[in-house]
Amino acid sequence: MHMGASKNERIKLTINDQEVAITNPMKKLWPSITKSEYINYLITVSPLLLPYLRKRLLTVIRYPNGVQNEAFFQKNSPEYTPDFVETKMDDGKNYILCSNLETLIWLGNQGAIEYHIPFQQFDENGPREIVFDLDPPSRDHFLLAIEAALIIKEILEKLNIVSYIKTSGNKGMQILIPLLSNSFTYEETKVFTAFIASYLVNKEPKWFTIERLKKNRKERLYVDFIQHAEGKTIIAPYSVRGNEDALVSTPLQWSEVTRQLNPSTFTMGEVINRIKGENHLKLNLKEMEIKNKGLHQLIKNINNLT
């Protein structure tokens, strides 16, 4: 499926027997990217993006007039949400569940650029992944994220824990450790994330910090383990970000994480090329989840040390 647009007209797409209207397809959402091009991106990445969105209470950041204009967070589904969009009430909010392509394209037409997901599915009690958010002070300090990632990778490999890594689509990187359904509590995973974060800071205190106040971090990378908690969210893999470069939160092969890695490489267009060229990361999340069952004993051992 590919959507073409030669003029600023209303286009109707039929997806899974549902009609989805695309309004103002030639509107510039980025300085050099139209809504039509963005919708085509969503169609291309949907087989990779949708599995991460399913059963997650979705928060989107909408830029209805493009990334150079006002944006807003949306948790509650609007009153005009079509019937084919699945929703779920939670804590007084009627969240959208982006379970299919028609919902994804409808959201894209609404100017939903960033897709933020919680760490658990709505029908589960614990996280489905552990996440280390590596947040350097700026994109110019991206090398700090690479150094932190490589140290954590070495630790995880020694502990027989499997993980994958992605760019944040902005200035940092995120390491994800897939977990089996309802196998860990947030209290248990926090023991592990705090342990790794403390190790990192003790190893290289001039590079890394767990200081939450930005003014006290100086030029150090913030190892954010606090964010991995119930009710918090993370940018979804393959989501575009609302920066002017249209950068994408891109899953990478660990072999790509070298000191030459440049986060500005992973634009919307480059990610499409990676997918078409079969260069994108192919993950068997279920297999990874099973391999990480040993984390239980590791967390018990850490608790015994503290």
TORGUFI-397597 format. One line per 8 residues: for each residue x, y negated, z of C-alpha. Coordinates in steps of 0.2 Angstrom, whole numbers, plus 2048, in hexadecimal, padded with zeros to 3 digits. Example, Ala and Ser with C-alpha at 12.3 -4.5 7.8 and 13.67 -1.06 7.14 Angstrom:
# residues 2
83E 816 827 ~ 844 805 824
# end
This chain:
# residues 306
800 800 800 ~ 806 7EF 7FB ~ 7FD 7DE 7FC ~ 800 7D2 7EF ~ 7FB 7C0 7EF ~ 7FD 7B3 7E1 ~ 7F3 7A5 7E9 ~ 7EC 79F 7F9
7DC 7AA 7F9 ~ 7D3 7B6 804 ~ 7D9 7C8 801 ~ 7CF 7D8 807 ~ 7D9 7E8 80B ~ 7D0 7F8 80D ~ 7DA 803 81A ~ 7D3 813 820
7C1 80E 81A ~ 7C2 7FE 824 ~ 7C2 7ED 81B ~ 7D0 7E1 822 ~ 7D0 7CF 81B ~ 7E0 7C6 819 ~ 7DD 7B3 819 ~ 7E9 7A6 813
7F6 7B3 80C ~ 802 7A6 806 ~ 803 79D 817 ~ 815 79B 81D ~ 817 7A4 82D ~ 82A 7A2 82C ~ 832 794 822 ~ 835 7A0 813
829 7AF 817 ~ 816 7AE 814 ~ 809 7B8 81D ~ 807 7C3 80E ~ 819 7C8 80F ~ 817 7CB 822 ~ 808 7D6 81F ~ 812 7E0 813
81F 7E2 820 ~ 813 7E9 82C ~ 80C 7F5 81F ~ 81E 7FB 81C ~ 823 7FD 82E ~ 812 804 834 ~ 817 816 834 ~ 826 812 840
81E 804 84A ~ 80C 80B 84E ~ 813 81A 858 ~ 81A 80E 865 ~ 80A 804 866 ~ 7FD 812 868 ~ 7F5 813 879 ~ 7FF 804 87F
7F5 7F4 885 ~ 7FB 7E8 879 ~ 801 7D6 87C ~ 804 7CC 86C ~ 80C 7BB 869 ~ 802 7B2 85B ~ 809 7A5 850 ~ 7F9 7A0 846
801 792 83D ~ 813 799 83C ~ 822 79B 847 ~ 826 789 846 ~ 815 784 84E ~ 80C 788 85F ~ 80C 79A 865 ~ 801 7A3 872
801 7B3 87B ~ 7F1 7BE 879 ~ 7ED 7CC 885 ~ 7DA 7CB 883 ~ 7D2 7D0 873 ~ 7C8 7C2 86C ~ 7B6 7C2 86A ~ 7B7 7C4 857
7C1 7D4 858 ~ 7BA 7E0 84B ~ 7B2 7F0 850 ~ 7C0 7FB 849 ~ 7CC 7F4 856 ~ 7CD 7FF 865 ~ 7CE 7F6 876 ~ 7D1 7FA 888
7CC 7F1 898 ~ 7DA 7F0 8A5 ~ 7DB 7E4 8B3 ~ 7CD 7D9 8AC ~ 7D4 7D7 89B ~ 7CE 7E0 88B ~ 7DF 7E5 883 ~ 7E0 7EA 871
7E7 7FB 86D ~ 7F0 7FB 85C ~ 7ED 80D 857 ~ 7EC 80B 844 ~ 7F1 801 835 ~ 7E1 7F8 833 ~ 7E3 7F1 845 ~ 7F5 7EC 842
7F1 7E3 832 ~ 7E2 7DA 83A ~ 7EE 7D4 848 ~ 7FB 7CF 83B ~ 7ED 7C4 832 ~ 7EA 7BC 843 ~ 7FC 7B6 843 ~ 801 7C3 850
814 7C4 84E ~ 81B 7CB 85E ~ 814 7DC 865 ~ 818 7DE 877 ~ 814 7EF 87F ~ 814 7F6 891 ~ 820 804 896 ~ 811 810 898
802 816 88F ~ 7F1 810 895 ~ 7EC 822 89B ~ 7FC 826 8A4 ~ 803 821 8B5 ~ 816 81F 8B2 ~ 822 818 8A5 ~ 825 821 894
837 81A 893 ~ 844 812 89E ~ 84A 802 896 ~ 85A 7F8 899 ~ 858 7E6 892 ~ 869 7DE 88E ~ 866 7CC 88D ~ 876 7C1 889
875 7AE 88C ~ 874 7AB 879 ~ 875 7B3 868 ~ 887 7AD 868 ~ 88B 7B8 877 ~ 883 7C8 86E ~ 894 7D1 870 ~ 890 7D2 883
880 7DC 87F ~ 88B 7E8 874 ~ 898 7EA 882 ~ 88A 7EE 88E ~ 881 7FA 883 ~ 891 804 87F ~ 895 805 892 ~ 883 80B 896
884 817 887 ~ 894 81F 88E ~ 88C 821 89F ~ 87C 829 898 ~ 885 835 88D ~ 88F 83B 89C ~ 87F 83D 8A6 ~ 877 847 897
86A 83A 894 ~ 864 836 883 ~ 85F 824 87D ~ 85D 819 86F ~ 861 807 86D ~ 859 7F8 864 ~ 85C 7E6 861 ~ 850 7DA 86A
84D 7D0 85A ~ 854 7C1 863 ~ 865 7C1 86C ~ 866 7D1 876 ~ 864 7E4 875 ~ 85A 7F1 87E ~ 85E 803 882 ~ 84F 80F 884
84F 820 88C ~ 83F 82A 888 ~ 836 833 896 ~ 828 840 896 ~ 817 83B 89A ~ 813 838 8AD ~ 824 83F 8B2 ~ 82B 830 8BB
825 822 8C6 ~ 82B 810 8C4 ~ 833 811 8D5 ~ 83D 820 8CF ~ 843 818 8BF ~ 848 808 8C8 ~ 854 812 8D3 ~ 85D 817 8C3
85C 806 8BA ~ 862 7FD 8C9 ~ 871 809 8CB ~ 876 807 8B9 ~ 875 7F4 8BA ~ 87F 7F3 8CA ~ 88C 7FE 8C2 ~ 88D 7F3 8B3
88F 7E3 8BD ~ 89C 7EB 8C9 ~ 8A6 7F1 8BA ~ 8A6 7E0 8B1 ~ 8A0 7D2 8BC ~ 8A7 7C5 8B1 ~ 89C 7CB 8A2 ~ 88C 7D2 8AA
880 7CD 8B8 ~ 86F 7D1 8C0 ~ 86C 7BF 8C5 ~ 85A 7BB 8C1 ~ 85D 7A8 8C1 ~ 864 7A2 8B0 ~ 86D 794 8B8 ~ 877 7A0 8C2
87C 7AC 8B4 ~ 888 7A0 8AC ~ 88E 7A8 89C ~ 88B 7BA 8A2 ~ 87E 7C7 89A ~ 86F 7CA 8A5 ~ 86C 7DD 8A8 ~ 859 7DC 8AA
853 7EC 8B3 ~ 845 7E2 8BD ~ 83B 7E1 8AD ~ 839 7F4 8AC ~ 82A 7F4 8B7 ~ 817 7F7 8B7 ~ 80E 7E9 8AE ~ 81D 7E3 8A5
820 7E4 892 ~ 82D 7E6 885 ~ 82E 7E1 873 ~ 829 7F0 868 ~ 835 7F8 85C ~ 833 7F1 84B ~ 82A 7E1 851 ~ 82F 7D1 849
833 7C3 855 ~ 82D 7B1 854 ~ 83E 7A9 850 ~ 841 7A0 840 ~ 84D 7AE 839 ~ 83E 7BB 83A ~ 849 7C7 843 ~ 843 7D8 848
845 7E3 857 ~ 84E 7F1 84E ~ 852 802 854 ~ 864 807 850 ~ 86F 816 84E ~ 87C 815 85D ~ 889 816 850 ~ 884 805 84A
887 7FD 85B ~ 899 7F7 858 ~ 8A1 7E6 85C ~ 89D 7E1 84A ~ 88B 7E2 84C ~ 881 7D2 849 ~ 86F 7D1 84F ~ 86B 7C4 841
86D 7D2 835 ~ 85C 7DA 839 ~ 850 7CF 830 ~ 83F 7D4 82A ~ 846 7D7 819 ~ 855 7E1 81F ~ 84A 7EC 829 ~ 83F 7F0 81A
84F 7F4 810 ~ 855 800 81E ~ 844 809 81E ~ 844 80B 80B ~ 856 810 80B ~ 853 81D 819 ~ 85F 814 824 ~ 854 812 832
855 81B 842 ~ 84B 82C 842 ~ 847 831 854 ~ 83F 841 85B ~ 838 838 86B ~ 830 848 872 ~ 841 852 871 ~ 84A 843 879
83C 843 887 ~ 83F 855 88B ~ 852 853 88C ~ 850 845 898 ~ 847 850 8A5 ~ 858 851 8AF ~ 856 83F 8B4 ~ 84C 845 8C3
85B 84D 8CB ~ 866 83F 8C7 ~ 85A 833 8CF ~ 859 83E 8DF ~ 86C 83E 8E0 ~ 86D 82B 8DE ~ 860 829 8EC ~ 86B 834 8F7
879 828 8F4 ~ 870 819 8F9
# end
